[in-house]
Amino acid sequence: MSTKFPGSEKLKSKKAIGRLFEEGKSITKFPVKLIYMADDEAVENKAAFAVPKRSFKLAVTRNRIKRQMRESYRLQKEVLSSNNDSKFALLFLYIGKDKPKYEQLENSVKKLLSQLIN
């Protein structure tokens, strides 16, 4: 499996994201919360990343945190490929109040993905 994160793997649809918030289940490993939902008709797993404006006023900070979460997901998404029969719509939500270190985000994303497939 490629370690790229192309546009086809990004969750962009407002309907799908809204449905994810309404019907999805969640797992939390501080400082990241994963909201997920099984998506049977999808060809591949789709992921989105969010950081609340309430916690971080500056867009530069929000974008940096999202970039770090995307990178940690991109490097660890092959864990989901072992679960070939089901595909997921994923939303990673940063719930911390302070700027995180990359290692902290990487550990959280790794543990969330391993919990998701178990």
C-alpha positions in Angstrom: 0.0 0.0 0.0 1.2 3.4 -0.9 2.0 6.0 1.9 0.6 8.8 -0.2 -2.6 10.6 0.8 -4.3 11.5 -2.5 -7.5 13.5 -2.9 -9.5 10.3 -3.4 -8.8 9.3 0.2 -9.9 12.7 1.7 -13.4 13.0 3.2 -14.7 16.2 1.6 -18.5 15.8 1.3 -20.5 18.0 3.6 -23.3 15.3 3.6 -20.9 12.6 4.6 -19.3 14.7 7.3 -22.7 15.7 8.7 -23.8 12.0 8.7 -20.5 11.1 10.5 -21.3 13.6 13.3 -24.9 12.3 13.6 -24.5 8.6 13.3 -20.8 8.0 13.9 -19.1 6.4 16.9 -16.1 7.9 18.6 -12.9 6.8 20.4 -10.7 9.3 22.3 -7.0 9.1 23.0 -6.0 12.5 24.3 -5.4 14.9 22.5 -7.2 13.4 19.5 -10.7 12.2 19.1 -11.6 9.8 16.3 -15.2 9.9 14.9 -15.7 6.9 12.6 -18.4 5.2 10.7 -18.4 2.1 8.5 -18.9 3.0 4.8 -19.8 -0.2 2.9 -20.1 1.4 -0.6 -16.7 3.1 -0.3 -13.7 1.8 -2.3 -11.2 3.1 0.2 -11.0 4.6 3.6 -11.6 8.3 3.7 -10.3 10.7 6.4 -10.8 14.3 7.4 -9.0 16.4 10.1 -10.4 19.3 12.2 -9.1 21.7 14.8 -11.7 23.9 16.6 -11.4 27.7 16.0 -12.5 28.2 19.6 -9.3 26.7 21.0 -6.9 28.2 18.4 -7.7 31.6 17.1 -4.8 31.8 14.6 -5.3 29.9 11.3 -1.6 29.3 11.2 -1.7 27.2 14.4 -4.8 25.3 13.3 -3.3 24.4 9.9 -0.1 23.3 11.5 -1.9 20.9 13.8 -4.0 19.5 10.9 -0.8 19.1 8.9 0.8 17.1 11.7 -2.3 14.9 12.1 -2.4 14.2 8.4 1.2 13.3 8.3 0.9 10.9 11.2 -2.2 9.3 9.6 -0.5 9.0 6.3 2.4 7.1 7.8 0.2 4.7 9.8 -2.8 4.1 7.5 -1.5 0.7 6.4 -2.9 -0.6 9.7 -6.3 -0.2 8.2 -5.5 -2.1 5.0 -5.2 -5.3 7.0 -9.0 -4.9 7.6 -9.9 -5.3 3.9 -13.5 -6.3 4.3 -14.8 -3.0 5.7 -14.0 0.6 4.8 -14.4 3.6 7.1 -15.1 7.3 7.0 -12.8 8.9 9.6 -12.7 12.3 11.2 -9.7 13.2 13.5 -10.7 16.0 15.9 -8.0 17.7 18.0 -9.5 18.3 21.5 -6.4 19.6 23.3 -6.0 23.2 24.4 -2.2 23.5 23.9 0.0 23.2 20.8 1.0 19.5 20.6 4.3 18.0 19.9 4.4 15.8 16.8 5.3 12.7 18.8 2.2 13.1 21.0 -0.1 13.3 17.9 1.7 10.3 16.3 1.2 8.1 19.4 -2.5 9.2 19.7 -3.3 8.5 16.0 -1.4 5.1 16.2 -3.4 4.0 19.2 -6.7 5.2 17.8 -6.2 3.3 14.5 -5.2 0.1 16.4 -8.4 0.4 18.6 -10.5 0.9 15.5 -9.5 -2.3 13.8 -9.9 -4.3 17.1 
